[in-house]
């Protein structure tokens, strides 16, 4: 069985982070493993507390996984401190990790900074160069490229600019929270648009985490970059279309919707 490692924070409500990643990996019939960067107290209405892992304990988690159950792909989510970024970068380099998908959780879709300036710089210098695919939203792509993005053409320009600085593929997400996301993938072979399906569902908590872990899952199975994105977007659409409705805020996706289909 192919294996996927997720390096991210834990979501106590199960809708995003480690929990969403593991559900997604399992839905793709792969074996999921995790290295927890932080514990969070959160639900569908917000985040109420964060307790970070220490660099030493994160290193222990990564060493245990890489030395025994070497992953066929790695997904990296939110990492908010320089010391944890350095720890992850050192492990990826030392173990020569493959199929690394990095969701650079730096800026929210509303434009709110989610990471301190010095941590952003460390992420860009140490982790992004090690990624095979980077999946920024539009505000994050603006930070990475230094360009304002106001149109599809701007997304293409930004992707090319980011690709000039980093070796991996760039997938700029057009706005998953609106369920109409048109995403642009740029690789050394050129660019390609992936058009999102409009699905009326207010429950979109964890879509970014889910998309990146679905891409990693498909890469682990041997699919190419473009096919992995295509299949991941189809999976997201199915999870949204299933219409799960939990909690008082923006609820989670139905990650295991395919179980209902198979009955």
Order of alpha helices (4+ residues) and beta strands (2+ residues): beta-alpha-beta-beta-alpha-beta-alpha-beta-alpha-beta-alpha-alpha-beta-beta-beta-alpha-alpha-alpha
